[in-house]
Amino acid sequence: MTLKLNLRQNFRAYLLIGYAFLLILHFLIKDNLFPLSILFYASPMPIIIAIGLILLVIFFRRKKIRILLIVVCSMLTALWLFNDYKSTKPTLSLDTTKVLFWNLAKRNSLPIETLKSQISNNKPEILAFVEAPKEILTNFEALKLELPDYNFKVLDGAMLVAAKGSITLLDFVYEDDLQKSAILEITTKQQRTKIMIVDATANLFVDKKIPLNHILDLANKYKVDCIVGDFNAPYKSAFFDAFKNNYKSFHNYNNGFTATWPNGIPLLELDHVWLSKKYKPVLLKKNYSKDSDHALLIAEYHLKK
């Protein structure tokens, strides 16, 4: 009887120790240490809050622990909402540029109706897609007919780009099981924009430091104006700190939850738009549909005066 009681007490103690370690990992260690980074990616803030609430039920009869967990969960929820829920008012400007980015998630065909609706409502100058292999381009010609104002270019690595202007491919880099990046020069509105389309690996057993550093090195090498893509790493990743030297994220220019995956559930912000500091972000719009488990992003920005 005494042995069972000790085992139960030890098990509960281990639960609290494990939760404390999870908090330390999230706020201090982050993804700096591989393979601990796997646990970091698998436990975004909503998951940590949910685990805290489960522990609250388990320890509800222990007054001191109950109060502590209530305080911790309340603080975590407040932090989550403060950091990952944004309210940005659109501003009226005739000089902005809009870029649409979408991970099409290797669906069966191009979602023409959804794209028509979003393009008609937002009028982006540049469209960029990843996970658009040949298998889903069966209705590609139909899409081009629906969007006659755009020039299209099919890229390697299951990428697709379109623009209201000329498109020049400057470089394409494919690193097996790390990342794919296309660097393009696009001319619209008599303005040249160097844009980089990124699709980083989703493999959790790859240290994300490697692909993210490679992406940043390429962006700096070509002095890219805008980086869009599925980075498969959350905004809180320690490896995005280096991006902030020359680029600004649209994270704080969202209107609603910043998460982009999955299916509108505010869990992980995997898709990102980074902008050269010579430009000013205005607003990042998101749209969710059954056509992909990733959000469709429309980033609006203008040149700083």
C-alpha positions as CSV (number, residue, x, y, z in Angstrom):
1,M,0.0,0.0,0.0
2,T,2.8,2.4,1.0
3,L,4.7,1.5,-2.2
4,K,1.7,2.3,-4.4
5,L,1.2,5.6,-2.6
6,N,4.9,6.5,-3.1
7,L,4.7,5.6,-6.8
8,R,1.6,7.7,-7.3
9,Q,3.3,10.7,-5.5
10,N,6.5,10.3,-7.5
11,F,4.5,10.1,-10.7
12,R,2.7,13.3,-9.9
13,A,6.0,15.0,-9.0
14,Y,7.4,13.9,-12.3
15,L,4.5,15.5,-14.1
16,L,5.1,18.8,-12.5
17,I,8.9,18.6,-13.2
18,G,8.2,17.7,-16.8
19,Y,5.8,20.7,-17.1
20,A,8.4,23.0,-15.6
21,F,10.9,21.7,-18.1
22,L,8.5,22.3,-21.0
23,L,8.1,26.0,-19.9
24,I,11.9,26.4,-19.7
25,L,12.2,24.8,-23.1
26,H,9.6,27.1,-24.6
27,F,10.8,30.4,-23.2
28,L,14.6,29.9,-22.7
29,I,16.1,27.0,-24.7
30,K,13.7,27.2,-27.6
31,D,15.1,25.3,-30.6
32,N,18.8,26.0,-30.0
33,L,19.5,22.5,-29.0
34,F,18.9,19.6,-31.4
35,P,17.2,17.2,-30.9
36,L,15.4,19.0,-28.0
37,S,14.1,21.3,-30.7
38,I,11.7,18.5,-31.8
39,L,9.9,18.8,-28.5
40,F,9.9,22.6,-28.9
41,Y,8.2,22.4,-32.3
42,A,5.7,19.8,-31.0
43,S,4.6,22.0,-28.0
44,P,3.4,25.4,-29.2
45,M,1.7,27.6,-26.6
46,P,-1.9,26.3,-27.0
47,I,-0.6,22.8,-26.3
48,I,1.3,24.0,-23.2
49,I,-1.8,25.7,-21.9
50,A,-3.8,22.6,-22.6
51,I,-1.3,20.4,-20.6
52,G,-1.5,23.0,-17.8
53,L,-5.3,22.7,-17.6
54,I,-5.0,18.8,-17.5
55,L,-2.6,19.1,-14.6
56,L,-5.0,21.5,-12.9
57,V,-7.6,18.8,-13.0
58,I,-5.1,16.2,-11.7
59,F,-3.9,18.4,-8.8
60,F,-7.2,20.2,-8.1
61,R,-7.4,18.9,-4.5
62,R,-3.9,20.2,-3.8
63,K,-4.7,23.9,-2.9
64,K,-1.2,25.4,-3.4
65,I,-0.5,23.5,-6.6
66,R,-4.0,24.3,-7.9
67,I,-3.5,28.1,-7.2
68,L,-0.1,28.0,-8.9
69,L,-1.4,26.2,-12.0
70,I,-4.3,28.7,-12.3
71,V,-1.8,31.6,-12.1
72,V,0.5,29.9,-14.6
73,C,-2.2,29.0,-17.1
74,S,-3.7,32.5,-16.8
75,M,-0.4,34.1,-17.5
76,L,0.4,31.8,-20.4
77,T,-3.0,32.5,-22.0
78,A,-2.5,36.2,-21.7
79,L,1.0,35.9,-23.2
80,W,-0.3,33.8,-26.0
81,L,-3.1,36.3,-26.9
82,F,-0.7,39.2,-26.6
83,N,1.9,37.7,-28.8
84,D,-0.1,35.7,-31.3
85,Y,-3.3,37.7,-31.8
86,K,-2.9,41.0,-33.6
87,S,-5.3,43.8,-34.6
88,T,-4.1,45.8,-37.6
89,K,-6.3,48.3,-39.3
90,P,-5.9,48.5,-43.1
91,T,-4.7,51.9,-44.4
92,L,-5.7,53.4,-47.7
93,S,-2.8,53.9,-50.0
94,L,-2.4,53.9,-53.8
95,D,1.3,53.0,-53.7
96,T,1.2,49.6,-52.0
97,T,2.3,46.3,-53.5
98,K,0.5,43.1,-52.6
99,V,2.0,39.6,-52.7
100,L,-0.2,36.5,-52.4
101,F,1.5,33.3,-51.1
102,W,-0.1,29.9,-50.6
103,N,1.1,26.4,-49.8
104,L,-1.3,24.3,-51.9
105,A,-0.5,21.2,-49.9
106,K,-0.3,19.0,-53.0
107,R,-4.0,18.9,-53.6
108,N,-5.6,17.2,-56.7
109,S,-5.9,20.4,-58.8
110,L,-5.4,24.1,-58.6
111,P,-8.2,25.8,-56.6
112,I,-9.3,28.2,-59.3
113,E,-12.5,29.5,-57.7
114,T,-10.8,30.3,-54.4
115,L,-7.9,32.0,-56.2
116,K,-10.3,34.0,-58.5
117,S,-12.2,35.2,-55.4
118,Q,-9.1,36.3,-53.5
119,I,-7.4,37.9,-56.4
120,S,-10.6,39.8,-57.4
121,N,-11.0,41.1,-53.9
122,N,-7.4,41.9,-53.1
123,K,-5.7,42.5,-56.5
124,P,-2.2,41.3,-55.7
125,E,0.6,42.1,-58.2
126,I,2.5,38.9,-57.4
127,L,1.3,35.3,-56.8
128,A,3.6,32.6,-55.3
129,F,2.8,29.0,-54.6
130,V,4.7,26.0,-53.1
131,E,3.7,22.3,-53.1
132,A,2.3,22.7,-56.6
133,P,3.6,19.6,-58.4
134,K,2.7,18.7,-61.9
135,E,0.0,16.4,-60.7
136,I,-2.1,19.4,-59.6
137,L,-1.4,21.5,-62.6
138,T,-4.0,19.5,-64.7
139,N,-6.2,22.7,-64.8
140,F,-3.3,25.1,-65.2
141,E,-4.4,26.3,-68.6
142,A,-7.9,27.0,-67.2
143,L,-6.3,29.1,-64.4
144,K,-4.3,31.2,-66.9
145,L,-7.5,31.8,-68.9
146,E,-9.2,33.0,-65.7
147,L,-6.3,35.4,-64.9
148,P,-5.3,36.9,-68.2
149,D,-3.5,39.9,-66.5
150,Y,-0.9,37.6,-65.1
151,N,2.2,36.1,-66.6
152,F,2.9,32.6,-65.2
153,K,6.1,30.7,-64.7
154,V,6.3,27.0,-63.5
155,L,9.4,26.5,-61.4
156,D,11.3,23.4,-60.2
157,G,10.6,22.1,-56.7
158,A,6.8,22.2,-57.2
159,M,6.7,26.0,-57.2
160,L,4.6,28.3,-59.3
161,V,4.8,32.1,-59.6
162,A,2.7,34.7,-61.5
163,A,2.9,38.4,-61.8
164,K,1.4,41.5,-63.5
165,G,4.6,42.0,-65.3
166,S,7.9,40.3,-66.3
167,I,9.4,37.4,-64.4
168,T,13.1,36.6,-64.5
169,L,14.5,33.6,-62.6
170,L,17.8,34.6,-61.1
171,D,18.6,31.3,-59.2
172,F,17.1,28.1,-58.0
173,V,18.6,26.2,-55.1
174,Y,17.5,22.7,-54.2
175,E,19.0,21.0,-51.1
176,D,17.7,17.6,-50.6
177,D,15.6,17.3,-47.4
178,L,16.6,20.8,-46.3
179,Q,15.0,23.5,-48.4
180,K,14.1,24.7,-51.9
181,S,14.5,28.4,-52.8
182,A,13.7,30.3,-56.0
183,I,15.0,33.9,-56.4
184,L,13.2,35.9,-59.0
185,E,13.2,39.5,-60.3
186,I,9.7,40.7,-61.0
187,T,8.9,44.0,-62.7
188,T,5.5,45.5,-61.9
189,K,4.2,49.1,-61.9
190,Q,7.6,50.1,-63.3
191,Q,9.1,48.7,-60.0
192,R,11.6,45.9,-59.8
193,T,11.2,43.5,-56.9
194,K,13.5,40.7,-56.0
195,I,11.4,38.0,-54.4
196,M,12.4,34.7,-52.9
197,I,10.0,31.8,-52.6
198,V,10.9,29.2,-50.0
199,D,9.8,25.7,-49.1
200,A,11.8,24.4,-46.1
201,T,11.7,20.8,-45.0
202,A,9.0,19.6,-42.6
203,N,11.2,16.8,-41.3
204,L,11.4,17.2,-37.6
205,F,14.6,15.2,-37.5
206,V,16.5,17.9,-39.4
207,D,18.1,20.7,-37.3
208,K,16.1,23.7,-38.6
209,K,19.2,25.9,-38.1
210,I,20.7,24.5,-41.3
211,P,17.9,25.3,-43.8
212,L,17.0,28.6,-42.2
213,N,20.6,29.8,-42.2
214,H,20.9,28.7,-45.9
215,I,17.8,30.6,-46.8
216,L,19.0,33.8,-45.0
217,D,22.5,33.5,-46.7
218,L,20.8,33.3,-50.1
219,A,18.5,36.3,-49.3
220,N,21.5,38.4,-48.2
221,K,23.5,37.3,-51.2
222,Y,20.9,38.5,-53.7
223,K,19.7,41.4,-51.6
224,V,16.2,40.1,-51.8
225,D,13.3,42.6,-51.2
226,C,10.7,40.0,-50.0
227,I,10.9,36.4,-48.8
228,V,7.7,34.4,-48.8
229,G,7.3,30.7,-48.0
230,D,6.6,27.7,-45.9
231,F,9.5,27.7,-43.4
232,N,8.1,24.9,-41.4
233,A,9.4,26.6,-38.3
234,P,7.4,28.9,-35.9
235,Y,8.0,32.6,-35.6
236,K,9.4,32.0,-32.1
237,S,12.3,29.9,-33.5
238,A,15.6,31.3,-32.3
239,F,16.9,31.0,-35.8
240,F,14.7,33.9,-37.0
241,D,16.6,36.3,-34.8
242,A,19.3,36.6,-37.5
243,F,16.6,37.5,-40.1
244,K,15.7,40.6,-38.1
245,N,19.0,42.2,-38.9
246,N,18.0,43.0,-42.5
247,Y,14.3,41.9,-42.7
248,K,11.1,42.7,-41.0
249,S,8.4,40.1,-40.4
250,F,4.7,40.6,-41.1
251,H,4.0,38.8,-37.7
252,N,2.9,42.0,-36.0
253,Y,0.8,43.2,-39.0
254,N,-1.7,40.4,-38.8
255,N,-5.4,40.9,-38.2
256,G,-6.4,38.0,-36.0
257,F,-4.3,35.0,-34.9
258,T,-0.9,34.8,-36.5
259,A,-1.0,31.0,-36.9
260,T,-1.2,29.7,-40.5
261,W,-1.6,26.0,-39.9
262,P,-3.6,23.8,-39.7
263,N,-7.0,24.6,-41.2
264,G,-7.6,27.8,-39.2
265,I,-6.7,26.3,-35.8
266,P,-4.4,28.8,-34.1
267,L,-1.6,26.4,-33.5
268,L,1.5,27.1,-35.6
269,E,2.8,30.0,-37.6
270,L,4.7,28.1,-40.3
271,D,4.2,30.3,-43.3
272,H,6.0,33.6,-43.2
273,V,6.6,36.8,-45.1
274,W,9.8,38.8,-44.5
275,L,10.4,42.2,-46.0
276,S,13.5,44.2,-46.6
277,K,13.8,47.1,-44.2
278,K,13.6,49.6,-47.0
279,Y,9.9,48.7,-47.2
280,K,7.2,49.2,-44.7
281,P,4.7,46.4,-44.0
282,V,1.1,47.5,-44.0
283,L,-1.1,44.4,-43.5
284,L,-1.1,40.6,-43.7
285,K,-4.4,39.1,-44.6
286,K,-5.2,35.4,-44.2
287,N,-7.8,33.2,-45.7
288,Y,-8.6,29.6,-44.9
289,S,-10.4,27.2,-47.1
290,K,-10.9,23.4,-47.7
291,D,-8.4,23.7,-50.6
292,S,-5.4,23.6,-48.3
293,D,-4.6,23.1,-44.6
294,H,-2.3,26.2,-44.8
295,A,-3.7,29.7,-44.8
296,L,-3.6,31.8,-48.0
297,L,-1.5,34.9,-47.2
298,I,-1.7,38.3,-48.8
299,A,1.0,40.7,-47.7
300,E,0.6,44.4,-48.4
301,Y,3.6,46.8,-48.2
302,H,5.1,50.0,-49.6
303,L,8.4,51.6,-50.1
304,K,9.5,53.8,-47.2
305,K,9.4,57.6,-47.9
